[in-house]
Every structure is written in C-alpha cells, then in structure tokens.
Amino acid sequence: MYVLDASAFIDEYHTDEDTATIPMVREELEDESAYRYDAMEGSGMHIHIPQDGAVERVRRAAKETGDFETLSITDVRLVAAAFELDATLVTDDYAMQNVAEHMDVTVEVIAKEGISEQRDWLFQCQGCGREFDENKDRCPICGSELSRKNPSNP
C-alpha cells in the first residue's frame, strides 16, 4: 500500500498498488489535483485517519531528528498513516522523508531526488554559537534565537 502526500496528486503519481491518504491532503489541493484526489477516492483509495498514539510517535521522532518545526500537522498525520498501515510514504518533502526513514517507514519520491542520508539536526545559537540537540524557543545561555544546522557541516 502507498500513502500519498499532496505532491502525488499534483505530479500525477500513478501506481497499480492500493493507495491511501488522509482527509487533510484534500484541503491542500486545487483545480486538477483536487479532481484527481476525488477521482481516486471514488475509485477505491482508502481514506485513513491515524490514531492519536501514532501521531504522537511521529511528533517524538520529528523532535528527535530536528524536523518538528518544519512539519505541518498534515505532514505529521501522513507519516503516522504510513506507519500505522505499514505502507510506503509517497512524498517529495525532505523533512517528511527524514522522519519516515527515522521510523523505518519506506519512502518513494515523485519528482525530486530523495534524501541521501537521514539526519538528526543540531540547533545553533545565533548569539553565543553554542549547539544543542533539541530546538528551544531561545538559547538558555544568552537568550538569542536558535537556527537549525546540518550536523555534517562543521
């Protein structure tokens, strides 16, 4: 089974396998891609609503990887749906790919290249330069804002 992100409908993704998505994806679509969603739903695409426990598990994983701030609630619920259904997540979103791979959810990309490695982001203070494993509103040392930093760039 394949769980489809909005990009699957926008880029006209096709598969002969069973498909699923969540209702929130429909809200992100306009024009032809919205019609494509409706047509696929009418032809048997499963509409899944993930359980709260799976959603919370994705939130925790996204905080561990440092992707939580960049994911929408739709993104979180899509990863949760793929996790619950033991399905392949179809998306071009890099943050979703990173969290999915962190949770051992298979990912298939559509129009872009997929991520080349799974990352656990660091957060660096813009004032004092200290690095933290978790994102915070402000640096606990100097009070400056933190920014996400690629751990492979020194």
Solvent accessible surface area in square Angstrom, and as a share of the most:
residue,aa,sasa,rsa
1,M,81,0.36
2,Y,44,0.17
3,V,0,0.00
4,L,1,0.01
5,D,12,0.06
6,A,10,0.07
7,S,21,0.13
8,A,2,0.02
9,F,1,0.00
10,I,100,0.51
11,D,64,0.33
12,E,87,0.39
13,Y,27,0.10
14,H,152,0.68
15,T,46,0.27
16,D,153,0.79
17,E,98,0.44
18,D,101,0.52
19,T,16,0.09
20,A,0,0.00
21,T,0,0.00
22,I,2,0.01
23,P,53,0.34
24,M,49,0.22
25,V,0,0.00
26,R,83,0.30
27,E,142,0.64
28,E,83,0.37
29,L,10,0.05
30,E,131,0.59
31,D,108,0.56
32,E,122,0.54
33,S,12,0.08
34,A,7,0.06
35,Y,155,0.59
36,R,51,0.19
37,Y,6,0.02
38,D,57,0.30
39,A,67,0.52
40,M,45,0.20
41,E,79,0.36
42,G,71,0.69
43,S,97,0.63
44,G,62,0.60
45,M,14,0.06
46,H,79,0.35
47,I,52,0.27
48,H,30,0.13
49,I,119,0.61
50,P,7,0.04
51,Q,127,0.57
52,D,114,0.59
53,G,54,0.52
54,A,10,0.08
55,V,3,0.02
56,E,72,0.32
57,R,121,0.44
58,V,0,0.00
59,R,73,0.27
60,R,125,0.46
61,A,7,0.06
62,A,0,0.00
63,K,106,0.45
64,E,106,0.48
65,T,0,0.00
66,G,6,0.05
67,D,2,0.01
68,F,61,0.25
69,E,122,0.54
70,T,73,0.43
71,L,18,0.09
72,S,53,0.34
73,I,71,0.36
74,T,10,0.06
75,D,18,0.09
76,V,4,0.02
77,R,59,0.22
78,L,0,0.00
79,V,0,0.00
80,A,0,0.00
81,A,1,0.00
82,A,0,0.00
83,F,58,0.24
84,E,58,0.26
85,L,52,0.26
86,D,134,0.69
87,A,8,0.06
88,T,23,0.14
89,L,0,0.00
90,V,0,0.00
91,T,0,0.00
92,D,10,0.05
93,D,49,0.25
94,Y,111,0.42
95,A,14,0.11
96,M,0,0.00
97,Q,1,0.01
98,N,8,0.04
99,V,0,0.00
100,A,0,0.00
101,E,74,0.33
102,H,64,0.29
103,M,23,0.10
104,D,133,0.69
105,V,10,0.06
106,T,88,0.51
107,V,32,0.18
108,E,62,0.28
109,V,48,0.27
110,I,42,0.21
111,A,72,0.56
112,K,112,0.48
113,E,147,0.66
114,G,33,0.32
115,I,39,0.20
116,S,113,0.73
117,E,83,0.37
118,Q,67,0.30
119,R,67,0.25
120,D,72,0.37
121,W,41,0.14
122,L,41,0.20
123,F,6,0.03
124,Q,53,0.24
125,C,3,0.02
126,Q,115,0.51
127,G,51,0.49
128,C,56,0.34
129,G,32,0.31
130,R,123,0.45
131,E,79,0.36
132,F,35,0.15
133,D,109,0.57
134,E,111,0.50
135,N,61,0.31
136,K,80,0.34
137,D,137,0.71
138,R,128,0.47
139,C,4,0.02
140,P,84,0.53
141,I,103,0.52
142,C,65,0.39
143,G,36,0.35
144,S,32,0.21
145,E,102,0.46
146,L,25,0.12
147,S,44,0.29
148,R,95,0.35
149,K,38,0.16
150,N,27,0.14
151,P,56,0.35
152,S,71,0.46
153,N,85,0.44
154,P,164,1.03
